[in-house]
Amino acid sequence: MTFTAKNAAQLRARPGTPAEIMAGEFANVKTELDALAAADAAGLKILKGNLTAGNANAFAFTCQNPEASKILVTRTLIYITTAGGTAGAVLNVGPVANATSTADTLIDGLNLNATGIFDNITDKGNSGKSSQIVDEKGGTNDYITGKILEQNAAALVGKYYIFYTVI
């Protein structure tokens, strides 16, 4: 916040009637609150990109936290428009240390041979969670990866969306 409340002596020293002085102070507070509300409305951010088809153990996506602070991931959506093509292909999604590691703490075992919209709340699997903290860029676990496992997903087409708030 940039607004600093004035003490009684500072208010008495300002020109104008008491009503004018108070109206000016309230206008300053309103400006500050409007700025905070705008920042809060913009607080939800999205990382997004295309899923990449691949064989088992390839990555459908990797992304690094772009923020200088930790983030709270509140939703991860996987939108599959073309199924992977091989029964048994699954996707694990989670925060990890680098672009070549994998975790299943957001989504565990998502069927890549089905089309639709899937998320870490209703389709999280056994180990998935509805939210996760991801370290700041350059931190210990600052990547989120989606790894293809078990079978190939060579025909996979779709997008990923990761909703987060900077903390």
Contacts in CASP RR format, 6 or more apart in sequence:
PFRMAT RR
TARGET T0000
AUTHOR 0000-0000-0000
METHOD contacts of the structure
MODEL  1
MTFTAKNAAQLRARPGTPAEIMAGEFANVKTELDALAAADAAGLKILKGN
LTAGNANAFAFTCQNPEASKILVTRTLIYITTAGGTAGAVLNVGPVANAT
STADTLIDGLNLNATGIFDNITDKGNSGKSSQIVDEKGGTNDYITGKILE
QNAAALVGKYYIFYTVI
1 32 0 8 1.000
1 36 0 8 1.000
2 32 0 8 1.000
3 28 0 8 1.000
3 29 0 8 1.000
3 31 0 8 1.000
3 32 0 8 1.000
5 25 0 8 1.000
6 14 0 8 1.000
6 25 0 8 1.000
11 21 0 8 1.000
11 25 0 8 1.000
14 21 0 8 1.000
43 165 0 8 1.000
43 166 0 8 1.000
44 74 0 8 1.000
44 163 0 8 1.000
44 164 0 8 1.000
44 165 0 8 1.000
45 71 0 8 1.000
45 163 0 8 1.000
45 164 0 8 1.000
45 165 0 8 1.000
45 166 0 8 1.000
46 161 0 8 1.000
46 162 0 8 1.000
46 163 0 8 1.000
46 164 0 8 1.000
47 63 0 8 1.000
47 66 0 8 1.000
47 144 0 8 1.000
47 160 0 8 1.000
47 161 0 8 1.000
47 162 0 8 1.000
47 164 0 8 1.000
48 159 0 8 1.000
48 160 0 8 1.000
48 161 0 8 1.000
48 162 0 8 1.000
49 61 0 8 1.000
49 63 0 8 1.000
49 159 0 8 1.000
49 160 0 8 1.000
49 161 0 8 1.000
50 61 0 8 1.000
50 157 0 8 1.000
50 158 0 8 1.000
50 159 0 8 1.000
50 160 0 8 1.000
51 60 0 8 1.000
51 61 0 8 1.000
51 78 0 8 1.000
51 80 0 8 1.000
51 156 0 8 1.000
51 157 0 8 1.000
51 158 0 8 1.000
51 159 0 8 1.000
51 160 0 8 1.000
52 58 0 8 1.000
52 59 0 8 1.000
52 60 0 8 1.000
52 61 0 8 1.000
52 156 0 8 1.000
53 60 0 8 1.000
53 84 0 8 1.000
53 153 0 8 1.000
53 154 0 8 1.000
53 155 0 8 1.000
53 156 0 8 1.000
53 157 0 8 1.000
54 60 0 8 1.000
54 148 0 8 1.000
54 152 0 8 1.000
54 153 0 8 1.000
54 154 0 8 1.000
54 156 0 8 1.000
55 148 0 8 1.000
55 152 0 8 1.000
55 153 0 8 1.000
55 154 0 8 1.000
56 89 0 8 1.000
56 148 0 8 1.000
56 149 0 8 1.000
56 150 0 8 1.000
56 151 0 8 1.000
56 152 0 8 1.000
56 153 0 8 1.000
57 147 0 8 1.000
57 148 0 8 1.000
57 149 0 8 1.000
58 147 0 8 1.000
58 148 0 8 1.000
59 99 0 8 1.000
59 100 0 8 1.000
59 102 0 8 1.000
59 145 0 8 1.000
59 146 0 8 1.000
59 147 0 8 1.000
59 148 0 8 1.000
60 91 0 8 1.000
60 112 0 8 1.000
60 146 0 8 1.000
60 147 0 8 1.000
60 148 0 8 1.000
60 153 0 8 1.000
60 156 0 8 1.000
60 160 0 8 1.000
61 145 0 8 1.000
61 146 0 8 1.000
61 160 0 8 1.000
62 99 0 8 1.000
62 143 0 8 1.000
62 144 0 8 1.000
62 145 0 8 1.000
62 146 0 8 1.000
63 143 0 8 1.000
63 144 0 8 1.000
63 145 0 8 1.000
63 162 0 8 1.000
64 99 0 8 1.000
64 137 0 8 1.000
64 138 0 8 1.000
64 142 0 8 1.000
64 143 0 8 1.000
65 71 0 8 1.000
65 134 0 8 1.000
65 135 0 8 1.000
65 136 0 8 1.000
65 137 0 8 1.000
65 138 0 8 1.000
65 142 0 8 1.000
65 143 0 8 1.000
65 144 0 8 1.000
66 137 0 8 1.000
67 136 0 8 1.000
67 137 0 8 1.000
67 166 0 8 1.000
68 136 0 8 1.000
68 137 0 8 1.000
69 136 0 8 1.000
69 166 0 8 1.000
69 167 0 8 1.000
70 133 0 8 1.000
70 134 0 8 1.000
70 135 0 8 1.000
70 136 0 8 1.000
70 166 0 8 1.000
70 167 0 8 1.000
71 133 0 8 1.000
71 134 0 8 1.000
71 136 0 8 1.000
71 164 0 8 1.000
71 165 0 8 1.000
71 166 0 8 1.000
71 167 0 8 1.000
72 131 0 8 1.000
72 132 0 8 1.000
72 133 0 8 1.000
72 134 0 8 1.000
72 164 0 8 1.000
72 165 0 8 1.000
72 167 0 8 1.000
73 95 0 8 1.000
73 106 0 8 1.000
73 131 0 8 1.000
73 132 0 8 1.000
73 133 0 8 1.000
73 134 0 8 1.000
73 144 0 8 1.000
73 162 0 8 1.000
73 163 0 8 1.000
73 164 0 8 1.000
74 130 0 8 1.000
74 131 0 8 1.000
74 163 0 8 1.000
74 164 0 8 1.000
74 165 0 8 1.000
75 119 0 8 1.000
75 120 0 8 1.000
75 121 0 8 1.000
75 161 0 8 1.000
75 162 0 8 1.000
75 163 0 8 1.000
76 93 0 8 1.000
76 94 0 8 1.000
76 106 0 8 1.000
76 107 0 8 1.000
76 119 0 8 1.000
76 120 0 8 1.000
76 144 0 8 1.000
76 160 0 8 1.000
76 161 0 8 1.000
76 162 0 8 1.000
76 163 0 8 1.000
77 117 0 8 1.000
77 118 0 8 1.000
77 119 0 8 1.000
77 160 0 8 1.000
77 161 0 8 1.000
77 162 0 8 1.000
77 163 0 8 1.000
78 91 0 8 1.000
78 93 0 8 1.000
78 107 0 8 1.000
78 110 0 8 1.000
78 117 0 8 1.000
78 118 0 8 1.000
78 119 0 8 1.000
78 123 0 8 1.000
78 158 0 8 1.000
78 159 0 8 1.000
78 160 0 8 1.000
79 116 0 8 1.000
79 117 0 8 1.000
79 118 0 8 1.000
79 158 0 8 1.000
79 159 0 8 1.000
79 160 0 8 1.000
79 161 0 8 1.000
80 112 0 8 1.000
80 114 0 8 1.000
80 115 0 8 1.000
80 116 0 8 1.000
80 117 0 8 1.000
80 118 0 8 1.000
80 156 0 8 1.000
80 157 0 8 1.000
80 158 0 8 1.000
81 115 0 8 1.000
81 116 0 8 1.000
81 157 0 8 1.000
81 158 0 8 1.000
81 159 0 8 1.000
82 115 0 8 1.000
82 155 0 8 1.000
82 156 0 8 1.000
82 157 0 8 1.000
82 158 0 8 1.000
83 112 0 8 1.000
83 113 0 8 1.000
83 114 0 8 1.000
83 115 0 8 1.000
83 155 0 8 1.000
83 156 0 8 1.000
84 112 0 8 1.000
84 113 0 8 1.000
84 152 0 8 1.000
84 153 0 8 1.000
84 154 0 8 1.000
84 155 0 8 1.000
84 156 0 8 1.000
85 112 0 8 1.000
85 113 0 8 1.000
85 152 0 8 1.000
85 153 0 8 1.000
85 154 0 8 1.000
85 155 0 8 1.000
85 156 0 8 1.000
86 113 0 8 1.000
86 151 0 8 1.000
86 152 0 8 1.000
86 153 0 8 1.000
86 154 0 8 1.000
87 113 0 8 1.000
87 151 0 8 1.000
88 111 0 8 1.000
88 112 0 8 1.000
88 113 0 8 1.000
88 150 0 8 1.000
88 151 0 8 1.000
89 111 0 8 1.000
89 112 0 8 1.000
89 113 0 8 1.000
89 148 0 8 1.000
89 149 0 8 1.000
89 150 0 8 1.000
89 151 0 8 1.000
89 152 0 8 1.000
89 153 0 8 1.000
89 156 0 8 1.000
90 109 0 8 1.000
90 110 0 8 1.000
90 111 0 8 1.000
90 112 0 8 1.000
90 148 0 8 1.000
90 149 0 8 1.000
90 150 0 8 1.000
90 151 0 8 1.000
91 107 0 8 1.000
91 109 0 8 1.000
91 110 0 8 1.000
91 112 0 8 1.000
91 146 0 8 1.000
91 147 0 8 1.000
91 148 0 8 1.000
91 149 0 8 1.000
91 153 0 8 1.000
92 102 0 8 1.000
92 103 0 8 1.000
92 104 0 8 1.000
92 107 0 8 1.000
92 108 0 8 1.000
92 109 0 8 1.000
92 110 0 8 1.000
92 146 0 8 1.000
92 147 0 8 1.000
92 149 0 8 1.000
93 103 0 8 1.000
93 104 0 8 1.000
93 106 0 8 1.000
93 107 0 8 1.000
93 110 0 8 1.000
93 120 0 8 1.000
93 144 0 8 1.000
93 145 0 8 1.000
93 146 0 8 1.000
93 147 0 8 1.000
93 160 0 8 1.000
94 102 0 8 1.000
94 103 0 8 1.000
94 104 0 8 1.000
94 105 0 8 1.000
94 106 0 8 1.000
94 107 0 8 1.000
94 132 0 8 1.000
94 144 0 8 1.000
94 145 0 8 1.000
94 146 0 8 1.000
95 103 0 8 1.000
95 105 0 8 1.000
95 106 0 8 1.000
95 132 0 8 1.000
95 133 0 8 1.000
95 134 0 8 1.000
95 135 0 8 1.000
95 141 0 8 1.000
95 142 0 8 1.000
95 143 0 8 1.000
95 144 0 8 1.000
96 102 0 8 1.000
96 103 0 8 1.000
96 141 0 8 1.000
96 143 0 8 1.000
96 144 0 8 1.000
96 145 0 8 1.000
97 140 0 8 1.000
97 141 0 8 1.000
97 142 0 8 1.000
97 143 0 8 1.000
98 143 0 8 1.000
99 143 0 8 1.000
99 145 0 8 1.000
101 143 0 8 1.000
101 145 0 8 1.000
102 145 0 8 1.000
102 146 0 8 1.000
102 147 0 8 1.000
102 149 0 8 1.000
103 145 0 8 1.000
104 126 0 8 1.000
104 127 0 8 1.000
104 128 0 8 1.000
105 127 0 8 1.000
105 128 0 8 1.000
105 129 0 8 1.000
105 132 0 8 1.000
106 120 0 8 1.000
106 124 0 8 1.000
106 128 0 8 1.000
106 129 0 8 1.000
106 132 0 8 1.000
106 144 0 8 1.000
107 118 0 8 1.000
107 119 0 8 1.000
107 120 0 8 1.000
107 123 0 8 1.000
107 124 0 8 1.000
107 125 0 8 1.000
107 128 0 8 1.000
107 146 0 8 1.000
108 124 0 8 1.000
108 125 0 8 1.000
108 126 0 8 1.000
108 127 0 8 1.000
108 128 0 8 1.000
109 125 0 8 1.000
109 126 0 8 1.000
109 149 0 8 1.000
110 118 0 8 1.000
110 123 0 8 1.000
110 125 0 8 1.000
112 148 0 8 1.000
112 153 0 8 1.000
112 156 0 8 1.000
113 153 0 8 1.000
120 128 0 8 1.000
120 129 0 8 1.000
120 130 0 8 1.000
121 130 0 8 1.000
124 130 0 8 1.000
133 167 0 8 1.000
134 141 0 8 1.000
134 142 0 8 1.000
134 143 0 8 1.000
134 144 0 8 1.000
134 164 0 8 1.000
135 141 0 8 1.000
135 142 0 8 1.000
136 142 0 8 1.000
144 162 0 8 1.000
146 160 0 8 1.000
148 156 0 8 1.000
END
